[in-house]
Amino acid sequence: MSEQTVRLDIFKTYKLYVGGKFPRSESGRVYEVQDPKGQWLANAPLGTRKDTRDAVLAARAAVKGWSGTTAYNRGQVLYRVAEMLQGRREQFVAEVAAAEGLGAKKAATLVDAAIDRWVWYAGWTDKVAQVAGGANPVAGPFFNLSTPEPTGVVGVVAPQAGHGFSLLGLVSVVAPAIATGNTVVVALAERAPLPALSLGEVLATSDVPGGVVNLISGRTADIAPTLASHQDVNALDLAGAIDRDGPGAAAALEASAADTLKRVVRPAADPSAEDWTAAPGTRRLLSFLETKTVWHPMGI
């Protein structure tokens, strides 16, 4: 053929990640995602309160199976996430670079840190019980043991865009919650949700059971209050909630969460300045655990 064939690029269609599937938003709407210079990158699904409630249902249904999985097996699943993310490293480097206006070298460093963080938390799954539990010294013909158990469904307001943390910040709050047997529903960074939505594709092929992680993109001011007030959400991580953001502000969310007695992890004094590359420590691993104490009589 002498004629040149002109083809059109096929743009990626981003979808929500709920219950291990990739539904379109219930609203049928999308919103434009732009880079820091205002250039269009893609359309992301505009998640609604209904999408958020559906995600909570999926997360609740997954609690029993995931929390009942052995800690060792959870560690294997998290390690598999790291393997799959490593296999798609170049894609994520490009997405993080575009989403946050970073150079390739900086973006690569942050993606590598996100991969390493999955490995780090994978190693903690069968060790956190030794930190959070133990045998208690008591007087009498019995022994007393305290063991940690997951809280249940955790609502997460992901760290907002800035400094390249749209992926690393997300991993830093999601991985510790699921490592300890909880399930999560995440309100993604409103301005830079694309790396996180792509992470859903990694999770779907990484042995993570459907419903353990649910990712909702859209307006934080719509999604976060739904998580804070939902009676079937047991805890709330406000890592990305910023007080100056009005309806999605940390103070308002915490007040709403108090009505249903949720456990709340407050954001840093200035969440936009938090350094997610720093060593994470065990704070978030221990934040969404409850202690069960067992008394058992000794044989005579």
N, C-alpha and C positions, 0 to 999 in steps of 0.2 A: 504494500500500500504506500502510495506517495504522499497521502495526506497525513499530517501530524495529528495525533490523537490528543485532545485537550481534556484533561480530567480534573475534577474538583476534589479538593481535600475533604476527607470525611472527618468531621469534628466529633470529638468524644461527647457522648450523652451521659452526663452525670446523673445518678439517681440516689435516693436515700438507701440506707442499709438498715433494714428492720427485720428481725426474726430470721436472719440468715438469708433473706431475699432482697431484691433490689426494686422496690416499688417506686412508682412515680408519686409525687406529692398528691395527697387527697384533693388539694385545691386545683390540680392540673396546671399550676402556674410555676414560673421560674423567675429568677432575678439575675441581672447581669453581675458577673464577678470581674473586677478590673484589677490591673496591677497598680502599684503605687503611683505610676505616672498617668493613670486614668485610661490606659489602653484596655480594650475588651479582651478577656481571656476565654471565658466560657459562660454558659448559662447553668446555674445551679438550681436544683429544685427548691421551691419556696415552701418549706415545711410549715405545717399548721398545728394548732392545738390538738386537732383530731389525729394527725400523724403522731404527735407526741404521746397521746393517750394509747394509741395502738402499739407504740414502741414499749410503753410501760407494761402492757399486757404480755407482750412477747418476752420482756425481761423477767416478769414474774413467773411465767410458765417455765423458764429455763433455770430458775433458782435451784429447784430440788435436784435436778440432774447434775448441774455444775458444782454445787456445794457438796454433793455426795461423791464426786470424783475424788480419787486419792490425790493428795498433795503432789506426789511424785508425777502422776499423770498430767496434772495441771501444768507442772513445770515442763513436761515434754511438749505440751500443746503450745505454750508460750515460746519455747525454743523453736518450734516449727514456724511460728509467725516470723521470728527473726530470720530464719532460713529463706522464707519466701520473699520477705522484704529485701534481703540481700540480692536475690535473683532479679528483682526489679529495681535495683538501686538507681540505674541511670534515669529511668522514668521519674522516680521521685526527686532526684537531683534537679531535673529540668522543671518539675512542677513547683518545687519549693523556690527555686530561683526566680521563676516567672511570677509566682504569687506574691513574693515579698521583695522583689527587685534586688536580688542578691547576685553576686558573681558566682560562677560555677564552683570555684574552690570553696567558698564559704558555705554554699548550699550542700556540697558533698560532705563537708565536715559535720554539718547538722544532721544529715541523713544517716551518716555512720554512727553518730551519737544516739540516734533513735533506735537503730538496729542493736547497738550495744546495750541500750536500756532494756529492751525486751529480754536479752540474755541475762542481764543482771537480776531482773525480777523473776525470771524462770528459775534461777538458782535459789531464790528465797522461798519458793512455795513450800518446800518440805523442811524449812528451818525456822520459819517465823513462829511456829508453835513453841519452840524452845525459848524464844524471847518473850512471848506473850503469855505463856502458861508455865505450869510446873507443879511440883508437890508442895503442899503447905504444912508447916509444922503445927500439929495440934496435939492436945492432951487427951488421952482416952484410947480405948481399944478399937480404933478405926483409923483409916488414912483418908486424906483429903487431897483431891487433885483438881486443878483448874486448867481448862483447855479453851482455846479461842475458837469461836465460830463466826462465820460471816454474818453481816447485818442483814443482807438481802438485796434489794434493788437500790442502786445508788444513782441519783441524778447528778450529772456533771455539766458545769458550764466551762467549756474548754477555754484555755488561754487564747486571748485575742491575737490578731495578726500583729507582727512587729518583731524585729530582730531575728526573724527566721524561725519562730517557735510554733508555727501553725501545725507542724508535724511533731517535732520533739516535745513541745509542751503538751500536746494531746496524749502522746504515748506515756509521758511522765505522770499523768493523772489517771489514765485508763488502766495501764498495766498493773499497778499495785492493787487496784480495786478488784480486778478479776483474778489476780494471783492468789488472793486470800479467799476466793470462792464466791464473791459477789457477782452480780450482773449489773450492767450499766446502760443508761440512756444518756446520750451526750448531745448537748446543744453546741454545735460546732462554731468555730470562729466565723462570725458573720461575713467579714470582708475577705477571708482567705480560706474557704472551706474545701478547695479542690484537692490538696494533698490528703486531707482526712477522708474525703469521699472515696478516693482511690485506695486508701487503707482498707476500706470495707471489702474491696475485691481481694486483697491479701488475706483478710480474716476469713473470708468465705472459702478459701482454698487451703486453710491452715489447720484444719481439724478443730477449730473453735466452734462449738455447737451453736446452732441458730438461736438467737435471742440473748446470748451472753453479752454481746456488744451491739448496741443500736445507735446509729449515727443519723442525726437530723440537722440538715442545713436550713438556713432561713434567718428570720429576724430574732435575735437573742431576746428582745423585749416581748416576743410572743411565746417562745418555747420555754425559756427559763422560768417564768412565773407558773406555767402549767406544771412543771416538775416540782416546784417548791410547794405548791398547794395540793398536789395529788396525794390521796390518802394511801395509795399502794406503793409509794416511794418511801423507803426507810431512811435514807440519808442523802445529803447534798454536799457536793464539792463545788465551791464557788470560786475556783481558781481564776476564771476569766471574767468574773463580775466586777464591774468598775462603777463606783458610786456616782460618777458624773454622767452615767448613761441613762439616767431617768428611770423609766419603768422596769428596766432589767437590773437595777442597781443592787449591790450586795446587801445593803441594809434592808431594803424592801423584801428581798428574797428570804433573808434570814427571819424576818418577822412573819412572813407567810409560812415558812417551814415550822415555826414554833407552834402553830395551830394543830399540827399533826405530830408533834414531839419528835421531829426528825433530828438526827445527829448531823451537825453542820461543821464542815471545815471552811473556815473563813479565808478569804484571799489575803495576799500580802498587802501591806499598807499602800503600795503602789504596784498593782499587778502588772502593769505595762513594763515595769522595770525589773521584774523578777528574772533572775538568771537561771534558766532551765538547764543550762549546761553544767551547773554545779552538781556535785555528788548528792544524790537524792536522799540518802539516809533512810531511816525506817519510819518516818513520821506518817506517810500516807499508807504504808503497809498496815500500821497499827490503828489507823483512824476509823476503819469500818469493820472492826472486830468486836464481838461481844464475848464475855467470859462465862463459861458454864462450869460450875463447881460441883463435884461429885463427892459424896461421903460414902465410904464403904467400910463395913465392919471387918475387923481382922479375925481370923480363925484363932481359936484358943487350943 
